[in-house]
Amino acid sequence: MKKKLSQLCAVAVILLPAVAHCEVSEEIYCFDSNGTGSKNFGLHVLYDDAAKWSGAFVKYRGAKSAITLVSKNEEPEEISPGRPDQVTTTWYEVYGGKITGEYEMMSQGANIYSMIYKNYGNRKQISFIFDPEALAKNGSECIW
């Protein structure tokens, strides 16, 4: 028993620094389709720069559960020297164990210029408008 306990302690000591340096951050962006039958969702982007890891999900207004997003591509483009790159980020939508669509966001620094959802099933596309006013004061959710 003492041998197992000492082995467990050794493993804990080895893993402790890795856990201590894990700093997952979250950014939340609120979007509105701004049309008839308007759809609203919050995009939650999670990342850990030290571990070079990121993940995301969307949560639609009134939905009980979130939809997982998996990174597809990120394309930076220099528009003007000395300014932040314009970045087009694309995520796959994973629903029911299948890739069912994709979200594409174009941003530059803190500005988000477009968000487009493409449904792979019916081939429809919906454009969304970034709505920073919908973010709750505590920054933890979108308020619709």
Secondary structure, 3 states (H helix, E strand, C coil): CHHHHHHHHHHHHHHHHHHHCCCCEEEEEEEECCCCCCCEEEEEEEEECCCCEEEEEEEECCCCCCEEEEEEEEEEECCCCCCCCEEEEEEEEEECCEEEEEEEEEEECCEEEEEEEEECCCCCEEEEEECHHHECCCCCCECC
